[in-house]
Amino acid sequence: MSLIKLKSKKEPLYTSKSNVNFDEDLNETKLDTNKQIKKKSSLIIGEGATIKGEVKEENEITIQGNVDGDIECKDLIVGKTGSIKGKIKADTLTVEGNIEGEINIKDLLKMMSSSQVSGKICYGSVQINEGGKLLGEIEFKDKNILQEEFKDWKTI
């Protein structure tokens, strides 16, 4: 007499295709900062990477490496190891690393304690943590008034 009952086993059929919607998964995924991942694209330039040239992104760019050139995006985050030399145009900028150049921020320029920003800087509002360094020509830009971007200086 056997104590084990054997059942007939059927193999599943793998011929049917399943439709998976990855966008739904993105809406449910959360980051450590309690921000939702945006459906649109974002760009990450990792530590040790060097980019020379123009970078444009409709959404968010995170920089941990080096960029030598112009950047245009909605939100820009520069990590502790990040470094930028060039023109920047963004809605918001959060800096922990170094930036040198012409910077035009529509809304918030947020500088952490390890940050250093120098050049021609135009911002809507600014937040500088203790230890953050802001050097150069600095100009407040009212959100309600359309202003021209910086133009090169010429002596009279």
C-alpha positions in Angstrom: 0.0 0.0 0.0 1.4 3.4 -1.0 1.1 6.5 1.1 1.8 8.9 -1.7 -0.9 9.7 -4.2 0.3 10.8 -7.6 -1.8 13.3 -9.5 -1.5 13.7 -13.2 0.4 16.8 -14.0 -0.4 19.1 -16.9 2.1 21.4 -18.4 0.9 25.0 -19.0 0.5 26.3 -22.5 2.8 29.2 -23.3 1.4 30.1 -26.6 -0.9 32.9 -25.4 0.5 36.4 -25.2 -0.2 38.6 -22.2 -0.4 42.3 -22.3 1.6 44.0 -19.6 1.2 47.7 -19.0 4.4 49.0 -17.5 3.0 52.5 -17.1 0.7 51.3 -14.4 3.6 49.9 -12.4 5.4 53.2 -12.6 2.5 55.0 -11.0 2.6 52.7 -8.1 6.4 52.7 -7.6 7.6 55.3 -5.0 11.1 56.7 -4.4 12.7 57.1 -1.0 11.9 60.8 -1.1 8.2 60.0 -1.3 8.1 61.3 -4.8 6.3 59.3 -7.5 8.3 58.3 -10.5 7.1 60.4 -13.4 5.7 58.7 -16.5 7.9 60.8 -18.8 11.6 60.1 -19.2 14.4 61.2 -17.0 18.1 61.1 -17.5 20.8 60.1 -15.1 24.5 60.8 -15.7 26.3 58.5 -13.3 29.5 59.1 -11.3 32.6 58.9 -13.4 30.7 59.7 -16.7 31.8 62.8 -18.7 29.4 64.5 -21.2 30.6 67.3 -23.6 27.9 69.1 -25.5 24.3 70.1 -25.2 21.8 68.1 -23.1 18.0 68.6 -23.4 15.4 66.7 -21.5 11.6 67.4 -21.1 11.5 66.1 -17.6 14.3 65.5 -15.0 18.1 65.2 -15.2 20.2 63.9 -12.3 23.9 64.4 -12.6 26.5 62.6 -10.6 29.3 62.9 -13.2 30.7 65.8 -15.2 29.0 67.9 -17.9 30.8 70.4 -20.0 28.1 72.1 -22.0 24.6 73.5 -22.0 21.7 71.8 -20.1 18.0 72.5 -20.6 15.3 70.6 -18.6 12.4 70.9 -16.2 14.1 69.7 -13.0 17.9 69.4 -12.6 19.5 67.6 -9.6 23.3 67.8 -9.2 24.7 65.3 -6.7 27.8 65.6 -4.5 30.1 64.2 -7.2 28.3 66.2 -9.9 30.0 69.0 -11.8 28.7 71.3 -14.6 30.4 74.0 -16.7 28.0 75.7 -19.1 24.6 77.3 -19.5 21.7 75.9 -17.5 18.0 76.6 -18.1 15.5 74.8 -15.8 12.4 75.2 -13.7 14.0 73.9 -10.5 17.6 73.2 -9.6 18.9 71.2 -6.6 22.6 71.3 -6.1 25.0 69.3 -3.9 28.0 69.5 -6.2 29.6 72.3 -8.3 28.2 74.5 -11.1 30.0 77.2 -13.0 28.3 79.2 -15.8 25.2 81.0 -16.8 22.2 79.7 -14.8 18.6 80.6 -15.4 16.2 79.0 -13.0 12.5 79.8 -13.3 11.3 78.7 -9.9 13.5 77.3 -7.1 17.3 77.2 -6.7 18.0 74.9 -3.8 21.6 74.7 -2.6 22.8 72.1 -0.1 25.7 72.6 2.4 28.3 71.0 0.1 27.3 73.0 -3.0 29.2 75.7 -4.9 27.5 77.7 -7.6 29.3 80.5 -9.5 28.6 82.6 -12.6 25.6 84.6 -13.8 22.7 83.4 -11.8 19.0 84.3 -12.3 16.4 82.6 -10.1 12.7 82.8 -9.0 13.4 81.9 -5.4 16.4 80.6 -3.5 17.1 78.3 -0.6 20.7 78.0 0.6 21.7 75.6 3.4 24.5 76.6 5.8 27.8 76.0 4.0 26.5 76.5 0.5 28.4 79.0 -1.7 26.8 81.3 -4.2 29.2 83.5 -6.1 28.9 85.9 -9.1 26.2 88.1 -10.6 23.0 87.2 -8.9 19.6 88.4 -10.1 16.0 87.7 -8.8 13.5 87.1 -11.5 9.8 87.7 -10.7 7.7 84.9 -12.0 4.9 87.3 -13.1 7.2 89.5 -15.2 8.7 88.3 -18.4 12.4 89.1 -18.3 15.2 88.8 -20.9 17.9 86.2 -20.4 21.4 87.4 -19.6 23.3 89.1 -22.3 27.0 89.5 -22.6 28.5 92.4 -20.8 30.0 95.2 -22.9 32.1 98.0 -21.4 31.2 101.6 -22.5 
